């Protein structure tokens, strides 16, 4: 290194003037200065100092070390620059002469004369000059050596500043360097003559040589001390690393211990939960079950049969044959209308000797809503659970629990599918002693109900302890359903005696009115009745109402030939008192079309409803004394009981529908259109268009305000039946469609929607109506379709109402409460993005308005946070639900389920983010709270249990997970049937754990059940069904049924079942590649997996999914088998990233800035394999030890499936 480069080293030297090092010790240069001043010079003028000096270069002025070095270097350079070419040549010549001086000395010694004297003097001068020249050159070389090594020496000091040996060696070295520099400065500052004198008459050359030897010795000493310090530091680092490793091992042991203790605690808590669940009071569940079922109970008065009536049934051959067959098939009692089938059914009910006898009478003219399958099953269950014998059986408690669970999931019993309830009936009946079920009037039901109920009755009759009796009019469909049943027909011959008994009993009950013509009455009845019991009843009633005997005899002389003729006679009698045939026909339109009987005053209200450009209640058209007026107008064609009016018999409806007189005849389409119009008019009254009414209803539904009494003027009927009447109209008038369109777009729609929400507890009815209206609209003529826009269904009126509330300036919460309901609807309709936006607006608005601790704001925030889960924004969901749970504990309390539901949802987010320890803790706490607030059969409780099962499964605790899954599946299956979504979900999860436990037969049985249920209920292309099919594919791989698995993979891929979901596509292709491998095609397998990785990279972040990680691992294994080790290693690029600590924070180093080393790639692969082996904590320790971290934690997030197949745990290469 040239002396001229000294300036580049001065920055490293300048630090030497510090009095202390960063460690608090004196710097080696300051120590060297001290040594020099005290030990190497006695001349105080030669001493140097650490304080600043003037710029003077006077020989004896004290200075700093760097000043000294600069001065010497500059003097050396000045000397070199001042030498001319001639001087340099002369000096070179002198040195050359001096080198040969010894030879001249020998020659001169041969002639010791004056020549010797001259030569001696000359030689002396030459020697002095040569020494001066050589001395200057050696100083120059020494300076170069010092400058060259100065940076290295300072590096030793910087690196090993804390080692005293290094600092002392450096101090000694610097003291000698200072000694040299001081003397060199003095030497250079002298004149040339003075330097010659100094060399000639002082030991300077020897001192110089001694100083340089000492510098070399101290330099070597510093080298040795630095090497020693390095070895000591390495040893210390090894000790520190060993301590860190021991601490890590200790931490791993602590974590393992904590996990074991946590699992034990969770297990104990769950045991306590189950024990507490077992202690729930049966009486509470019974009351809840009976209250829920009782909503479909209604009394249908059936006149008791006279003594001796229907005895012939028990004496008939069919009855005996039925008994001989052990009642294995239903007994059918059928006949023409009015032949006494209901009377026979009533008789059989009263005379039954079975321990448990139930009866059910369908009466569609009274309540068509109850003439449906589900109300029938509910009524049967209600009667069974009321029976004291049933209460003493084993099946009673189980059934009550099942009904209680159903009531938690569905607010209205009619919302439960019939087959779910009927399974509960069958299960209960199987545990009972002898049961008889009598069903009358099945012919009065619609075709669908006849099919479902008829088939169910046939199935029930196959139970050994059960007898079923069904009565109905002749009906082709029912005859087909009960074609194998025992059949008793009510013929004139069979019922003649029963009719006689009835007439004689009536004569005895009304002797004054009927005894004078008893003989004529019996003769007429026997001659003309034709087995029509109803005809006889009408005749007897007519005779009892006659004012004179003469009128009675006229009645007997002119008896109608059949029922319809009798109905015509009744109408003719009423016409004498009738002022308006159109009014009567309007009443018949109402009665024929009604789904259930209305109160008389409601009929009057319906008649008063008018609509031109707006709804008007015209009291001029209302009935005065409605009950008396309806009886007078309709006569015996109607019956009034409990102030409700209905047609007297199903045959009256048939009569009105087929009458030839247009003033009497009604058509089904006409009746439906009339009631659709009246319902829409009722719903569109001014009261329901007002913001005041909407605000009341919305506060009830969202704000938990007190509910109003049920509307007594037709509104509830209109709200629950308007759309049924409307879509039943095949050819609607323009004004009906226009009225419907106006209703769907106005405030009245909001009132209606909120009213039915209060009835059902969800927006499900509104969504169902939308679907039905779309189907109905498609069937209309083109000009009608344009009158009924459905594009802004629900959202249009709700947004308009919210805007009106906003402009109104009243309650500032109402706009947000209105939009809250809109968000719920969007969510139910799976319009996810719209739901997210609306719910965010509501949550932010209410928090800003009321503060986040307000219960309404909390409810809105919770609803919005739920959308985070749907959007896979799991960190946001986790933090939001954690915050909400804490606030809900403080504000709402622990006696309500709100905070526990938030904990459940927080646990869900943590599960999907693979934060299993946190999820376990939160879900366990959620289960504890939900047990005490909602009960162990509630949807929320079971959802927490299902989610906890997933957590356990992903943590490797497969057997414990299977217990949770099986509990949920068995319970939901027994209460809601095997097709219940939660039951099917739990069953699908059981497929996964059975496979992992190698219970392949059980897994296959379960997965086939799941695929069948989801294909039937959801369709073959939904994500839920596809997940089940993938579960089956992985199962066949693990059980080594490779050919069948390949067929399934081809079925999925050829059918494009997974094209819209990249991760599901990865799962299928991954399995297909392994199948190719296990069947001998490793190269095909590699091609498939490489294509998957390439597609993943092409998709960027969208392609970075959990399943691709396992693809990379298996592909790496296969590539190494082909000797492609480098390609295998590169698969793990961009999996981890190196980190450094800055300002006590860990900062990632971009792999674009620093290329990942093979070591980092190896660590990434090793850590990934640990994660696949469910050793997540060990993987984190490995990464931390190597100063690495995962590039994207999101890469490990679990697919939000139903549930998804776990391809991390399957057969590997």
Secondary structure, 3 states (H helix, E strand, C coil): CCHHHHHHHHHHHHHHHCCCCCCCCCCHHHHHHHHHHHHHCCCHHHCCCCCCCCCCCCCCCCCCHHHHHHHHHHHHHHHHHHCCHHHHHHHHHHHHHHHCHHHHHHHHHCCCCHHHHHHHHHHHHHHHHHHHHHHHHHHHHHHHHHHHHHHHHHHHHHHCCCCHHHHHHHHHHHHHHHHHHHHHHHHHHCCHHHHHHHHHHCCHHHHHHHHHHHHHHHHHHHHHHHHHHHHHHHHHHHHHHHHHHHHHHHHHHHHHHHHHHHHHHHHHHHHHHHHHHHCCCHHHHHHHHHHHHHHHCCCCCCCCCCCCCCHHHHHCHHHHHHHHCCCCCCEEEEECCCCCHHHHHHHHHHHCCCCEEEEEECCCCCEHHHCCHHHHHHHHHHHHHHCHHHHCCHHHHHHHHHHHHHHHHCCCHHHCCHHHHHHHHHHHHCCCCCEEEEEECHHHCCHHHHHHHHHHHHHHHCCCCEEEEEEEECCHHHHHHCCCCEEEEECHHHHHHHHHHHHHHHHHHCHHHHHHHHHHHHHHHHHHCCCCHHHHHHHHHHHHHCCCHHHHHHHHHCCCCCHHHHHHHHHHHHHCCCCCHHHHHHHHHHHHHCCECEEHHHHHHHHHEEECCCEEECHHHCCCCHHHHHHHHHHHHEEEECCEEEECCHHHHHHHHHCCCCCCCCCHHHHHHHHHHHHHHHHCCHHHHCHHHHHHHHHHHHCCCCCCCCCCCCHHHHHHHHHHHHHHCCCCCHHHHHHHHHHHHCHHHHHHHHHHHHHHCCCHHHHHHHHHHHHHHHCCCHHHHCCCCCCCCCHHHHHHHHHHHHHHCCCCCHHHHHHHHHHHHHHHCCCHHHHHHHHHHHHHHHHHHHCCCCHHHHHHHHHHHHHHHHCCCHHHHHHHHHHHHHHHHHHCCCCCCHHHHHHHHHHHHHHHCCCHHHHHHHHHHHHHHHHHHCCCCCHHHHHHHHHHHHHHHHCCCHHHHHHHHHHHHHHHHHHHCCCCHHHHHHHHHHHHHHHHCCCHHHHHHHHHHHHHHHHHHCCCCCHHHHHHHHHHHHHHHHCCCHHHHHHHHHHHHHCCCCCCCHHHHHHHHHHHHHHHHHCCCHHHHHHHHHHHHHHHHHCHHHHCCHHHHHHHHHHHHHHHHCCCHHHHHHCCCCCEEEEEEECCEEEEECCCCCCCCHHHHHHHHHHHHHHHCCCHHHHHHHHHHCCEEECCHHHHCCCCCCCCCCCCCCCCC
